[in-house]
């Protein structure tokens, strides 16, 4: 697995605002593995969920894997955050 540096994270964040599934997936990967950021399963689930909704099969698999390590409350929070970010897509398009 390649190491994700701060420059790559910045680019993924910019691309995520444009709804790019690969960027959304890579942000999920960063937060789920702690590459360039602290491990945060809520954030990882959010990004994987958004990538999965945009067709990423890998994101679906990772989302399912980390869900098994999360509480129902954490999953609900991740879903809420994903919905908020989807609202950004609507206003940015």
PyMOL Python script that loads the backbone (N, CA, C, O; Angstrom):
from pymol import cmd

cmd.read_pdbstr("""\
ATOM      1  N   UNK A   1       0.851  -1.171   0.000  1.00  0.00           N
ATOM      2  CA  UNK A   1       0.000   0.000   0.000  1.00  0.00           C
ATOM      3  C   UNK A   1       0.898   1.235   0.000  1.00  0.00           C
ATOM      4  O   UNK A   1       1.831   1.332   0.796  1.00  0.00           O
ATOM      5  N   UNK A   2       0.614   2.156  -0.881  1.00  0.00           N
ATOM      6  CA  UNK A   2       1.404   3.383  -0.978  1.00  0.00           C
ATOM      7  C   UNK A   2       1.112   4.293   0.211  1.00  0.00           C
ATOM      8  O   UNK A   2       0.008   4.299   0.755  1.00  0.00           O
ATOM      9  N   UNK A   3       2.121   5.056   0.595  1.00  0.00           N
ATOM     10  CA  UNK A   3       1.959   6.016   1.688  1.00  0.00           C
ATOM     11  C   UNK A   3       1.300   7.281   1.139  1.00  0.00           C
ATOM     12  O   UNK A   3       1.680   7.774   0.077  1.00  0.00           O
ATOM     13  N   UNK A   4       0.334   7.789   1.853  1.00  0.00           N
ATOM     14  CA  UNK A   4      -0.381   8.991   1.438  1.00  0.00           C
ATOM     15  C   UNK A   4       0.213  10.178   2.184  1.00  0.00           C
ATOM     16  O   UNK A   4       0.184  10.217   3.414  1.00  0.00           O
ATOM     17  N   UNK A   5       0.754  11.146   1.445  1.00  0.00           N
ATOM     18  CA  UNK A   5       1.361  12.305   2.097  1.00  0.00           C
ATOM     19  C   UNK A   5       0.384  13.480   2.116  1.00  0.00           C
ATOM     20  O   UNK A   5      -0.712  13.401   1.561  1.00  0.00           O
ATOM     21  N   UNK A   6       0.796  14.559   2.758  1.00  0.00           N
ATOM     22  CA  UNK A   6      -0.078  15.725   2.936  1.00  0.00           C
ATOM     23  C   UNK A   6      -0.475  16.361   1.605  1.00  0.00           C
ATOM     24  O   UNK A   6      -1.600  16.839   1.458  1.00  0.00           O
ATOM     25  N   UNK A   7       0.444  16.367   0.633  1.00  0.00           N
ATOM     26  CA  UNK A   7       0.108  16.928  -0.681  1.00  0.00           C
ATOM     27  C   UNK A   7      -0.964  16.096  -1.369  1.00  0.00           C
ATOM     28  O   UNK A   7      -1.886  16.635  -1.982  1.00  0.00           O
ATOM     29  N   UNK A   8      -0.836  14.772  -1.263  1.00  0.00           N
ATOM     30  CA  UNK A   8      -1.838  13.891  -1.860  1.00  0.00           C
ATOM     31  C   UNK A   8      -3.185  14.080  -1.165  1.00  0.00           C
ATOM     32  O   UNK A   8      -4.222  14.126  -1.828  1.00  0.00           O
ATOM     33  N   UNK A   9      -3.177  14.189   0.159  1.00  0.00           N
ATOM     34  CA  UNK A   9      -4.430  14.409   0.889  1.00  0.00           C
ATOM     35  C   UNK A   9      -5.115  15.698   0.453  1.00  0.00           C
ATOM     36  O   UNK A   9      -6.333  15.735   0.279  1.00  0.00           O
ATOM     37  N   UNK A  10      -4.338  16.737   0.279  1.00  0.00           N
ATOM     38  CA  UNK A  10      -4.897  18.017  -0.168  1.00  0.00           C
ATOM     39  C   UNK A  10      -5.542  17.866  -1.542  1.00  0.00           C
ATOM     40  O   UNK A  10      -6.627  18.390  -1.792  1.00  0.00           O
ATOM     41  N   UNK A  11      -4.867  17.149  -2.422  1.00  0.00           N
ATOM     42  CA  UNK A  11      -5.422  16.939  -3.762  1.00  0.00           C
ATOM     43  C   UNK A  11      -6.685  16.087  -3.695  1.00  0.00           C
ATOM     44  O   UNK A  11      -7.665  16.383  -4.378  1.00  0.00           O
ATOM     45  N   UNK A  12      -6.675  15.030  -2.877  1.00  0.00           N
ATOM     46  CA  UNK A  12      -7.873  14.196  -2.723  1.00  0.00           C
ATOM     47  C   UNK A  12      -9.043  15.010  -2.191  1.00  0.00           C
ATOM     48  O   UNK A  12     -10.175  14.842  -2.645  1.00  0.00           O
ATOM     49  N   UNK A  13      -8.778  15.889  -1.232  1.00  0.00           N
ATOM     50  CA  UNK A  13      -9.844  16.730  -0.679  1.00  0.00           C
ATOM     51  C   UNK A  13     -10.423  17.654  -1.745  1.00  0.00           C
ATOM     52  O   UNK A  13     -11.638  17.838  -1.818  1.00  0.00           O
ATOM     53  N   UNK A  14      -9.559  18.232  -2.565  1.00  0.00           N
ATOM     54  CA  UNK A  14     -10.043  19.092  -3.649  1.00  0.00           C
ATOM     55  C   UNK A  14     -10.864  18.296  -4.654  1.00  0.00           C
ATOM     56  O   UNK A  14     -11.931  18.740  -5.080  1.00  0.00           O
ATOM     57  N   UNK A  15     -10.369  17.123  -5.032  1.00  0.00           N
ATOM     58  CA  UNK A  15     -11.088  16.281  -5.994  1.00  0.00           C
ATOM     59  C   UNK A  15     -12.389  15.733  -5.402  1.00  0.00           C
ATOM     60  O   UNK A  15     -13.367  15.542  -6.125  1.00  0.00           O
ATOM     61  N   UNK A  16     -12.404  15.482  -4.096  1.00  0.00           N
ATOM     62  CA  UNK A  16     -13.615  14.983  -3.441  1.00  0.00           C
ATOM     63  C   UNK A  16     -14.742  16.004  -3.536  1.00  0.00           C
ATOM     64  O   UNK A  16     -15.909  15.637  -3.673  1.00  0.00           O
ATOM     65  N   UNK A  17     -14.395  17.274  -3.464  1.00  0.00           N
ATOM     66  CA  UNK A  17     -15.417  18.326  -3.581  1.00  0.00           C
ATOM     67  C   UNK A  17     -16.096  18.295  -4.948  1.00  0.00           C
ATOM     68  O   UNK A  17     -17.217  18.775  -5.113  1.00  0.00           O
ATOM     69  N   UNK A  18     -15.390  17.719  -5.926  1.00  0.00           N
ATOM     70  CA  UNK A  18     -15.957  17.564  -7.267  1.00  0.00           C
ATOM     71  C   UNK A  18     -16.617  16.201  -7.443  1.00  0.00           C
ATOM     72  O   UNK A  18     -17.061  15.860  -8.540  1.00  0.00           O
ATOM     73  N   UNK A  19     -16.682  15.424  -6.368  1.00  0.00           N
ATOM     74  CA  UNK A  19     -17.375  14.147  -6.404  1.00  0.00           C
ATOM     75  C   UNK A  19     -16.618  13.008  -7.065  1.00  0.00           C
ATOM     76  O   UNK A  19     -17.229  12.016  -7.463  1.00  0.00           O
ATOM     77  N   UNK A  20     -15.307  13.126  -7.190  1.00  0.00           N
ATOM     78  CA  UNK A  20     -14.525  12.062  -7.835  1.00  0.00           C
ATOM     79  C   UNK A  20     -14.463  10.832  -6.936  1.00  0.00           C
ATOM     80  O   UNK A  20     -13.952  10.909  -5.819  1.00  0.00           O
ATOM     81  N   UNK A  21     -14.982   9.689  -7.414  1.00  0.00           N
ATOM     82  CA  UNK A  21     -15.010   8.482  -6.594  1.00  0.00           C
ATOM     83  C   UNK A  21     -13.630   8.036  -6.119  1.00  0.00           C
ATOM     84  O   UNK A  21     -13.489   7.570  -4.988  1.00  0.00           O
ATOM     85  N   UNK A  22     -12.619   8.170  -6.959  1.00  0.00           N
ATOM     86  CA  UNK A  22     -11.276   7.737  -6.557  1.00  0.00           C
ATOM     87  C   UNK A  22     -10.744   8.591  -5.409  1.00  0.00           C
ATOM     88  O   UNK A  22     -10.076   8.075  -4.514  1.00  0.00           O
ATOM     89  N   UNK A  23     -11.030   9.870  -5.427  1.00  0.00           N
ATOM     90  CA  UNK A  23     -10.586  10.759  -4.346  1.00  0.00           C
ATOM     91  C   UNK A  23     -11.336  10.444  -3.055  1.00  0.00           C
ATOM     92  O   UNK A  23     -10.738  10.408  -1.980  1.00  0.00           O
ATOM     93  N   UNK A  24     -12.635  10.219  -3.159  1.00  0.00           N
ATOM     94  CA  UNK A  24     -13.442   9.859  -1.993  1.00  0.00           C
ATOM     95  C   UNK A  24     -12.932   8.561  -1.379  1.00  0.00           C
ATOM     96  O   UNK A  24     -12.801   8.450  -0.160  1.00  0.00           O
ATOM     97  N   UNK A  25     -12.644   7.576  -2.235  1.00  0.00           N
ATOM     98  CA  UNK A  25     -12.107   6.290  -1.769  1.00  0.00           C
ATOM     99  C   UNK A  25     -10.751   6.477  -1.095  1.00  0.00           C
ATOM    100  O   UNK A  25     -10.508   5.917  -0.026  1.00  0.00           O
ATOM    101  N   UNK A  26      -9.875   7.255  -1.709  1.00  0.00           N
ATOM    102  CA  UNK A  26      -8.539   7.461  -1.143  1.00  0.00           C
ATOM    103  C   UNK A  26      -8.589   8.170   0.203  1.00  0.00           C
ATOM    104  O   UNK A  26      -7.767   7.888   1.075  1.00  0.00           O
ATOM    105  N   UNK A  27      -9.529   9.077   0.389  1.00  0.00           N
ATOM    106  CA  UNK A  27      -9.698   9.706   1.701  1.00  0.00           C
ATOM    107  C   UNK A  27     -10.165   8.675   2.726  1.00  0.00           C
ATOM    108  O   UNK A  27      -9.694   8.675   3.863  1.00  0.00           O
ATOM    109  N   UNK A  28     -11.079   7.802   2.335  1.00  0.00           N
ATOM    110  CA  UNK A  28     -11.504   6.730   3.222  1.00  0.00           C
ATOM    111  C   UNK A  28     -10.346   5.835   3.609  1.00  0.00           C
ATOM    112  O   UNK A  28     -10.207   5.443   4.767  1.00  0.00           O
ATOM    113  N   UNK A  29      -9.518   5.515   2.632  1.00  0.00           N
ATOM    114  CA  UNK A  29      -8.349   4.683   2.890  1.00  0.00           C
ATOM    115  C   UNK A  29      -7.390   5.366   3.855  1.00  0.00           C
ATOM    116  O   UNK A  29      -6.856   4.729   4.763  1.00  0.00           O
ATOM    117  N   UNK A  30      -7.173   6.655   3.657  1.00  0.00           N
ATOM    118  CA  UNK A  30      -6.265   7.399   4.538  1.00  0.00           C
ATOM    119  C   UNK A  30      -6.767   7.356   5.981  1.00  0.00           C
ATOM    120  O   UNK A  30      -5.999   7.063   6.897  1.00  0.00           O
ATOM    121  N   UNK A  31      -8.049   7.647   6.186  1.00  0.00           N
ATOM    122  CA  UNK A  31      -8.593   7.693   7.552  1.00  0.00           C
ATOM    123  C   UNK A  31      -8.731   6.305   8.175  1.00  0.00           C
ATOM    124  O   UNK A  31      -8.656   6.170   9.396  1.00  0.00           O
ATOM    125  N   UNK A  32      -8.927   5.289   7.367  1.00  0.00           N
ATOM    126  CA  UNK A  32      -9.069   3.941   7.940  1.00  0.00           C
ATOM    127  C   UNK A  32      -7.728   3.324   8.304  1.00  0.00           C
ATOM    128  O   UNK A  32      -7.666   2.428   9.146  1.00  0.00           O
ATOM    129  N   UNK A  33      -6.656   3.793   7.677  1.00  0.00           N
ATOM    130  CA  UNK A  33      -5.332   3.214   7.926  1.00  0.00           C
ATOM    131  C   UNK A  33      -4.381   4.167   8.634  1.00  0.00           C
ATOM    132  O   UNK A  33      -3.286   3.770   9.032  1.00  0.00           O
ATOM    133  N   UNK A  34      -4.793   5.430   8.794  1.00  0.00           N
ATOM    134  CA  UNK A  34      -3.939   6.401   9.481  1.00  0.00           C
ATOM    135  C   UNK A  34      -2.782   6.896   8.648  1.00  0.00           C
ATOM    136  O   UNK A  34      -1.719   7.207   9.187  1.00  0.00           O
ATOM    137  N   UNK A  35      -2.965   6.973   7.353  1.00  0.00           N
ATOM    138  CA  UNK A  35      -1.917   7.474   6.469  1.00  0.00           C
ATOM    139  C   UNK A  35      -2.075   8.976   6.270  1.00  0.00           C
ATOM    140  O   UNK A  35      -2.986   9.429   5.577  1.00  0.00           O
ATOM    141  N   UNK A  36      -1.190   9.731   6.876  1.00  0.00           N
ATOM    142  CA  UNK A  36      -1.226  11.182   6.754  1.00  0.00           C
ATOM    143  C   UNK A  36      -2.198  11.864   7.702  1.00  0.00           C
ATOM    144  O   UNK A  36      -2.188  13.088   7.829  1.00  0.00           O
ATOM    145  N   UNK A  37      -3.037  11.080   8.369  1.00  0.00           N
ATOM    146  CA  UNK A  37      -4.032  11.572   9.336  1.00  0.00           C
ATOM    147  C   UNK A  37      -4.149  10.538  10.448  1.00  0.00           C
ATOM    148  O   UNK A  37      -3.648   9.421  10.323  1.00  0.00           O
ATOM    149  N   UNK A  38      -4.811  10.916  11.531  1.00  0.00           N
ATOM    150  CA  UNK A  38      -5.086   9.944  12.593  1.00  0.00           C
ATOM    151  C   UNK A  38      -6.176   8.984  12.127  1.00  0.00           C
ATOM    152  O   UNK A  38      -7.057   9.371  11.359  1.00  0.00           O
ATOM    153  N   UNK A  39      -6.121   7.749  12.583  1.00  0.00           N
ATOM    154  CA  UNK A  39      -7.177   6.789  12.264  1.00  0.00           C
ATOM    155  C   UNK A  39      -8.498   7.321  12.816  1.00  0.00           C
ATOM    156  O   UNK A  39      -8.598   7.689  13.986  1.00  0.00           O
ATOM    157  N   UNK A  40      -9.496   7.352  11.958  1.00  0.00           N
ATOM    158  CA  UNK A  40     -10.819   7.857  12.335  1.00  0.00           C
ATOM    159  C   UNK A  40     -11.847   7.080  11.514  1.00  0.00           C
ATOM    160  O   UNK A  40     -12.100   7.400  10.353  1.00  0.00           O
ATOM    161  N   UNK A  41     -12.433   6.060  12.131  1.00  0.00           N
ATOM    162  CA  UNK A  41     -13.372   5.203  11.399  1.00  0.00           C
ATOM    163  C   UNK A  41     -14.640   5.937  10.983  1.00  0.00           C
ATOM    164  O   UNK A  41     -15.230   5.604   9.954  1.00  0.00           O
ATOM    165  N   UNK A  42     -15.067   6.915  11.751  1.00  0.00           N
ATOM    166  CA  UNK A  42     -16.258   7.686  11.367  1.00  0.00           C
ATOM    167  C   UNK A  42     -15.973   8.438  10.064  1.00  0.00           C
ATOM    168  O   UNK A  42     -16.775   8.390   9.131  1.00  0.00           O
ATOM    169  N   UNK A  43     -14.845   9.125  10.000  1.00  0.00           N
ATOM    170  CA  UNK A  43     -14.475   9.836   8.771  1.00  0.00           C
ATOM    171  C   UNK A  43     -14.249   8.858   7.624  1.00  0.00           C
ATOM    172  O   UNK A  43     -14.671   9.116   6.497  1.00  0.00           O
ATOM    173  N   UNK A  44     -13.587   7.739   7.905  1.00  0.00           N
ATOM    174  CA  UNK A  44     -13.325   6.745   6.862  1.00  0.00           C
ATOM    175  C   UNK A  44     -14.644   6.216   6.296  1.00  0.00           C
ATOM    176  O   UNK A  44     -14.807   6.119   5.080  1.00  0.00           O
ATOM    177  N   UNK A  45     -15.575   5.879   7.172  1.00  0.00           N
ATOM    178  CA  UNK A  45     -16.880   5.365   6.730  1.00  0.00           C
ATOM    179  C   UNK A  45     -17.579   6.405   5.861  1.00  0.00           C
ATOM    180  O   UNK A  45     -18.153   6.070   4.825  1.00  0.00           O
ATOM    181  N   UNK A  46     -17.531   7.649   6.279  1.00  0.00           N
ATOM    182  CA  UNK A  46     -18.142   8.740   5.495  1.00  0.00           C
ATOM    183  C   UNK A  46     -17.589   8.750   4.079  1.00  0.00           C
ATOM    184  O   UNK A  46     -18.345   8.746   3.107  1.00  0.00           O
ATOM    185  N   UNK A  47     -16.256   8.763   3.968  1.00  0.00           N
ATOM    186  CA  UNK A  47     -15.648   8.837   2.634  1.00  0.00           C
ATOM    187  C   UNK A  47     -15.912   7.582   1.820  1.00  0.00           C
ATOM    188  O   UNK A  47     -16.198   7.670   0.626  1.00  0.00           O
ATOM    189  N   UNK A  48     -15.820   6.404   2.454  1.00  0.00           N
ATOM    190  CA  UNK A  48     -16.110   5.157   1.736  1.00  0.00           C
ATOM    191  C   UNK A  48     -17.564   5.124   1.293  1.00  0.00           C
ATOM    192  O   UNK A  48     -17.865   4.658   0.194  1.00  0.00           O
ATOM    193  N   UNK A  49     -18.467   5.611   2.133  1.00  0.00           N
ATOM    194  CA  UNK A  49     -19.884   5.639   1.788  1.00  0.00           C
ATOM    195  C   UNK A  49     -20.122   6.513   0.562  1.00  0.00           C
ATOM    196  O   UNK A  49     -20.844   6.125  -0.357  1.00  0.00           O
ATOM    197  N   UNK A  50     -19.515   7.682   0.556  1.00  0.00           N
ATOM    198  CA  UNK A  50     -19.662   8.586  -0.590  1.00  0.00           C
ATOM    199  C   UNK A  50     -19.081   7.970  -1.861  1.00  0.00           C
ATOM    200  O   UNK A  50     -19.680   8.077  -2.931  1.00  0.00           O
ATOM    201  N   UNK A  51     -17.919   7.328  -1.750  1.00  0.00           N
ATOM    202  CA  UNK A  51     -17.303   6.674  -2.911  1.00  0.00           C
ATOM    203  C   UNK A  51     -18.168   5.510  -3.395  1.00  0.00           C
ATOM    204  O   UNK A  51     -18.327   5.308  -4.599  1.00  0.00           O
ATOM    205  N   UNK A  52     -18.725   4.747  -2.454  1.00  0.00           N
ATOM    206  CA  UNK A  52     -19.589   3.623  -2.813  1.00  0.00           C
ATOM    207  C   UNK A  52     -20.826   4.104  -3.564  1.00  0.00           C
ATOM    208  O   UNK A  52     -21.259   3.475  -4.529  1.00  0.00           O
ATOM    209  N   UNK A  53     -21.390   5.219  -3.118  1.00  0.00           N
ATOM    210  CA  UNK A  53     -22.564   5.773  -3.797  1.00  0.00           C
ATOM    211  C   UNK A  53     -22.231   6.244  -5.205  1.00  0.00           C
ATOM    212  O   UNK A  53     -23.119   6.391  -6.045  1.00  0.00           O
ATOM    213  N   UNK A  54     -20.956   6.477  -5.458  1.00  0.00           N
ATOM    214  CA  UNK A  54     -20.516   6.893  -6.790  1.00  0.00           C
ATOM    215  C   UNK A  54     -19.937   5.712  -7.578  1.00  0.00           C
ATOM    216  O   UNK A  54     -19.286   5.898  -8.606  1.00  0.00           O
ATOM    217  N   UNK A  55     -20.186   4.487  -7.075  1.00  0.00           N
ATOM    218  CA  UNK A  55     -19.873   3.289  -7.844  1.00  0.00           C
ATOM    219  C   UNK A  55     -18.601   2.534  -7.505  1.00  0.00           C
ATOM    220  O   UNK A  55     -18.268   1.571  -8.195  1.00  0.00           O
ATOM    221  N   UNK A  56     -17.882   2.931  -6.472  1.00  0.00           N
ATOM    222  CA  UNK A  56     -16.637   2.245  -6.129  1.00  0.00           C
ATOM    223  C   UNK A  56     -16.921   0.948  -5.362  1.00  0.00           C
ATOM    224  O   UNK A  56     -17.396   0.976  -4.227  1.00  0.00           O
ATOM    225  N   UNK A  57     -16.625  -0.176  -5.998  1.00  0.00           N
ATOM    226  CA  UNK A  57     -16.808  -1.479  -5.357  1.00  0.00           C
ATOM    227  C   UNK A  57     -15.815  -1.664  -4.220  1.00  0.00           C
ATOM    228  O   UNK A  57     -16.163  -2.241  -3.190  1.00  0.00           O
ATOM    229  N   UNK A  58     -14.580  -1.185  -4.386  1.00  0.00           N
ATOM    230  CA  UNK A  58     -13.590  -1.278  -3.321  1.00  0.00           C
ATOM    231  C   UNK A  58     -14.062  -0.537  -2.076  1.00  0.00           C
ATOM    232  O   UNK A  58     -13.871  -1.008  -0.954  1.00  0.00           O
ATOM    233  N   UNK A  59     -14.679   0.624  -2.279  1.00  0.00           N
ATOM    234  CA  UNK A  59     -15.181   1.406  -1.149  1.00  0.00           C
ATOM    235  C   UNK A  59     -16.275   0.637  -0.404  1.00  0.00           C
ATOM    236  O   UNK A  59     -16.346   0.696   0.823  1.00  0.00           O
ATOM    237  N   UNK A  60     -17.119  -0.078  -1.132  1.00  0.00           N
ATOM    238  CA  UNK A  60     -18.172  -0.869  -0.491  1.00  0.00           C
ATOM    239  C   UNK A  60     -17.555  -1.926   0.415  1.00  0.00           C
ATOM    240  O   UNK A  60     -18.025  -2.154   1.530  1.00  0.00           O
ATOM    241  N   UNK A  61     -16.517  -2.557  -0.067  1.00  0.00           N
ATOM    242  CA  UNK A  61     -15.850  -3.602   0.709  1.00  0.00           C
ATOM    243  C   UNK A  61     -15.193  -3.036   1.964  1.00  0.00           C
ATOM    244  O   UNK A  61     -15.352  -3.590   3.052  1.00  0.00           O
ATOM    245  N   UNK A  62     -14.460  -1.942   1.817  1.00  0.00           N
ATOM    246  CA  UNK A  62     -13.806  -1.310   2.976  1.00  0.00           C
ATOM    247  C   UNK A  62     -14.835  -0.794   3.974  1.00  0.00           C
ATOM    248  O   UNK A  62     -14.651  -0.922   5.184  1.00  0.00           O
ATOM    249  N   UNK A  63     -15.920  -0.209   3.464  1.00  0.00           N
ATOM    250  CA  UNK A  63     -16.973   0.303   4.354  1.00  0.00           C
ATOM    251  C   UNK A  63     -17.555  -0.831   5.189  1.00  0.00           C
ATOM    252  O   UNK A  63     -17.776  -0.670   6.390  1.00  0.00           O
ATOM    253  N   UNK A  64     -17.802  -1.969   4.565  1.00  0.00           N
ATOM    254  CA  UNK A  64     -18.333  -3.120   5.295  1.00  0.00           C
ATOM    255  C   UNK A  64     -17.332  -3.610   6.334  1.00  0.00           C
ATOM    256  O   UNK A  64     -17.712  -3.972   7.448  1.00  0.00           O
ATOM    257  N   UNK A  65     -16.074  -3.621   5.974  1.00  0.00           N
ATOM    258  CA  UNK A  65     -15.042  -4.104   6.894  1.00  0.00           C
ATOM    259  C   UNK A  65     -14.939  -3.224   8.142  1.00  0.00           C
ATOM    260  O   UNK A  65     -14.916  -3.734   9.262  1.00  0.00           O
ATOM    261  N   UNK A  66     -14.878  -1.904   7.949  1.00  0.00           N
ATOM    262  CA  UNK A  66     -14.731  -1.043   9.127  1.00  0.00           C
ATOM    263  C   UNK A  66     -16.029  -0.932   9.913  1.00  0.00           C
ATOM    264  O   UNK A  66     -16.001  -0.665  11.114  1.00  0.00           O
ATOM    265  N   UNK A  67     -17.168  -1.133   9.253  1.00  0.00           N
ATOM    266  CA  UNK A  67     -18.453  -1.094   9.963  1.00  0.00           C
ATOM    267  C   UNK A  67     -18.508  -2.132  11.061  1.00  0.00           C
ATOM    268  O   UNK A  67     -19.140  -1.920  12.096  1.00  0.00           O
ATOM    269  N   UNK A  68     -17.844  -3.261  10.835  1.00  0.00           N
ATOM    270  CA  UNK A  68     -17.863  -4.329  11.827  1.00  0.00           C
ATOM    271  C   UNK A  68     -17.093  -3.948  13.093  1.00  0.00           C
ATOM    272  O   UNK A  68     -17.222  -4.607  14.124  1.00  0.00           O
ATOM    273  N   UNK A  69     -16.298  -2.890  13.011  1.00  0.00           N
ATOM    274  CA  UNK A  69     -15.520  -2.425  14.159  1.00  0.00           C
ATOM    275  C   UNK A  69     -16.082  -1.143  14.777  1.00  0.00           C
ATOM    276  O   UNK A  69     -15.482  -0.556  15.677  1.00  0.00           O
ATOM    277  N   UNK A  70     -17.258  -0.718  14.269  1.00  0.00           N
ATOM    278  CA  UNK A  70     -17.866   0.527  14.727  1.00  0.00           C
ATOM    279  C   UNK A  70     -19.158   0.250  15.485  1.00  0.00           C
ATOM    280  O   UNK A  70     -19.815  -0.768  15.270  1.00  0.00           O
ATOM    281  N   UNK A  71     -19.513   1.183  16.382  1.00  0.00           N
ATOM    282  CA  UNK A  71     -20.805   1.095  17.066  1.00  0.00           C
ATOM    283  C   UNK A  71     -21.904   1.629  16.145  1.00  0.00           C
ATOM    284  O   UNK A  71     -21.623   2.296  15.149  1.00  0.00           O
ATOM    285  N   UNK A  72     -23.133   1.333  16.483  1.00  0.00           N
ATOM    286  CA  UNK A  72     -24.266   1.846  15.704  1.00  0.00           C
ATOM    287  C   UNK A  72     -24.266   3.374  15.708  1.00  0.00           C
ATOM    288  O   UNK A  72     -24.594   3.999  14.700  1.00  0.00           O
ATOM    289  N   UNK A  73     -23.902   3.967  16.827  1.00  0.00           N
ATOM    290  CA  UNK A  73     -23.847   5.430  16.914  1.00  0.00           C
ATOM    291  C   UNK A  73     -22.787   6.027  16.006  1.00  0.00           C
ATOM    292  O   UNK A  73     -23.003   7.066  15.381  1.00  0.00           O
ATOM    293  N   UNK A  74     -21.640   5.365  15.937  1.00  0.00           N
ATOM    294  CA  UNK A  74     -20.578   5.849  15.059  1.00  0.00           C
ATOM    295  C   UNK A  74     -21.002   5.756  13.593  1.00  0.00           C
ATOM    296  O   UNK A  74     -20.735   6.666  12.810  1.00  0.00           O
ATOM    297  N   UNK A  75     -21.654   4.671  13.228  1.00  0.00           N
ATOM    298  CA  UNK A  75     -22.124   4.507  11.849  1.00  0.00           C
ATOM    299  C   UNK A  75     -23.163   5.570  11.522  1.00  0.00           C
ATOM    300  O   UNK A  75     -23.134   6.154  10.439  1.00  0.00           O
ATOM    301  N   UNK A  76     -24.073   5.822  12.442  1.00  0.00           N
ATOM    302  CA  UNK A  76     -25.092   6.854  12.235  1.00  0.00           C
ATOM    303  C   UNK A  76     -24.441   8.222  12.041  1.00  0.00           C
ATOM    304  O   UNK A  76     -24.865   8.993  11.181  1.00  0.00           O
ATOM    305  N   UNK A  77     -23.414   8.528  12.835  1.00  0.00           N
ATOM    306  CA  UNK A  77     -22.703   9.793  12.695  1.00  0.00           C
ATOM    307  C   UNK A  77     -22.015   9.885  11.335  1.00  0.00           C
ATOM    308  O   UNK A  77     -22.053  10.934  10.691  1.00  0.00           O
ATOM    309  N   UNK A  78     -21.391   8.801  10.898  1.00  0.00           N
ATOM    310  CA  UNK A  78     -20.729   8.778   9.597  1.00  0.00           C
ATOM    311  C   UNK A  78     -21.743   9.001   8.471  1.00  0.00           C
ATOM    312  O   UNK A  78     -21.466   9.723   7.514  1.00  0.00           O
ATOM    313  N   UNK A  79     -22.897   8.388   8.591  1.00  0.00           N
ATOM    314  CA  UNK A  79     -23.938   8.563   7.577  1.00  0.00           C
ATOM    315  C   UNK A  79     -24.461   9.989   7.563  1.00  0.00           C
ATOM    316  O   UNK A  79     -24.736  10.541   6.497  1.00  0.00           O
ATOM    317  N   UNK A  80     -24.599  10.584   8.730  1.00  0.00           N
ATOM    318  CA  UNK A  80     -25.041  11.986   8.807  1.00  0.00           C
ATOM    319  C   UNK A  80     -24.026  12.890   8.122  1.00  0.00           C
ATOM    320  O   UNK A  80     -24.397  13.780   7.357  1.00  0.00           O
ATOM    321  N   UNK A  81     -22.744  12.662   8.397  1.00  0.00           N
ATOM    322  CA  UNK A  81     -21.691  13.470   7.784  1.00  0.00           C
ATOM    323  C   UNK A  81     -21.663  13.290   6.275  1.00  0.00           C
ATOM    324  O   UNK A  81     -21.420  14.247   5.540  1.00  0.00           O
ATOM    325  N   UNK A  82     -21.910  12.071   5.807  1.00  0.00           N
ATOM    326  CA  UNK A  82     -21.950  11.822   4.361  1.00  0.00           C
ATOM    327  C   UNK A  82     -23.114  12.581   3.723  1.00  0.00           C
ATOM    328  O   UNK A  82     -22.965  13.167   2.651  1.00  0.00           O
ATOM    329  N   UNK A  83     -24.275  12.568   4.390  1.00  0.00           N
ATOM    330  CA  UNK A  83     -25.429  13.313   3.858  1.00  0.00           C
ATOM    331  C   UNK A  83     -25.126  14.801   3.775  1.00  0.00           C
ATOM    332  O   UNK A  83     -25.491  15.461   2.802  1.00  0.00           O
ATOM    333  N   UNK A  84     -24.457  15.332   4.800  1.00  0.00           N
ATOM    334  CA  UNK A  84     -24.083  16.748   4.778  1.00  0.00           C
ATOM    335  C   UNK A  84     -23.162  17.045   3.599  1.00  0.00           C
ATOM    336  O   UNK A  84     -23.321  18.059   2.920  1.00  0.00           O
ATOM    337  N   UNK A  85     -22.204  16.162   3.362  1.00  0.00           N
ATOM    338  CA  UNK A  85     -21.261  16.382   2.269  1.00  0.00           C
ATOM    339  C   UNK A  85     -21.980  16.264   0.928  1.00  0.00           C
ATOM    340  O   UNK A  85     -21.640  16.983  -0.012  1.00  0.00           O
ATOM    341  N   UNK A  86     -22.965  15.375   0.819  1.00  0.00           N
ATOM    342  CA  UNK A  86     -23.740  15.261  -0.416  1.00  0.00           C
ATOM    343  C   UNK A  86     -24.474  16.554  -0.708  1.00  0.00           C
ATOM    344  O   UNK A  86     -24.650  16.916  -1.871  1.00  0.00           O
ATOM    345  N   UNK A  87     -24.901  17.251   0.322  1.00  0.00           N
ATOM    346  CA  UNK A  87     -25.537  18.545   0.131  1.00  0.00           C
ATOM    347  C   UNK A  87     -24.583  19.525  -0.525  1.00  0.00           C
ATOM    348  O   UNK A  87     -25.005  20.396  -1.286  1.00  0.00           O
ATOM    349  N   UNK A  88     -23.309  19.385  -0.234  1.00  0.00           N
ATOM    350  CA  UNK A  88     -22.309  20.227  -0.871  1.00  0.00           C
ATOM    351  C   UNK A  88     -22.259  19.946  -2.358  1.00  0.00           C
ATOM    352  O   UNK A  88     -22.140  20.878  -3.154  1.00  0.00           O
ATOM    353  N   UNK A  89     -22.348  18.663  -2.761  1.00  0.00           N
ATOM    354  CA  UNK A  89     -22.344  18.308  -4.181  1.00  0.00           C
ATOM    355  C   UNK A  89     -23.456  19.045  -4.910  1.00  0.00           C
ATOM    356  O   UNK A  89     -23.254  19.574  -6.003  1.00  0.00           O
ATOM    357  N   UNK A  90     -24.624  19.075  -4.296  1.00  0.00           N
ATOM    358  CA  UNK A  90     -25.784  19.692  -4.948  1.00  0.00           C
ATOM    359  C   UNK A  90     -25.583  21.181  -5.162  1.00  0.00           C
ATOM    360  O   UNK A  90     -25.994  21.724  -6.188  1.00  0.00           O
ATOM    361  N   UNK A  91     -24.948  21.851  -4.194  1.00  0.00           N
ATOM    362  CA  UNK A  91     -24.752  23.288  -4.341  1.00  0.00           C
ATOM    363  C   UNK A  91     -23.552  23.612  -5.228  1.00  0.00           C
ATOM    364  O   UNK A  91     -23.475  24.695  -5.809  1.00  0.00           O
ATOM    365  N   UNK A  92     -22.613  22.664  -5.328  1.00  0.00           N
ATOM    366  CA  UNK A  92     -21.407  22.926  -6.112  1.00  0.00           C
ATOM    367  C   UNK A  92     -21.617  22.615  -7.584  1.00  0.00           C
ATOM    368  O   UNK A  92     -20.843  23.074  -8.425  1.00  0.00           O
ATOM    369  N   UNK A  93     -22.639  21.852  -7.910  1.00  0.00           N
ATOM    370  CA  UNK A  93     -22.851  21.455  -9.305  1.00  0.00           C
ATOM    371  C   UNK A  93     -23.680  22.473 -10.034  1.00  0.00           C
ATOM    372  O   UNK A  93     -23.960  22.306 -11.221  1.00  0.00           O
TER     373      UNK A  93
END
""", "prot")
cmd.dss("prot")
cmd.show_as("cartoon", "prot")
cmd.util.cbc("prot")
cmd.orient("prot")
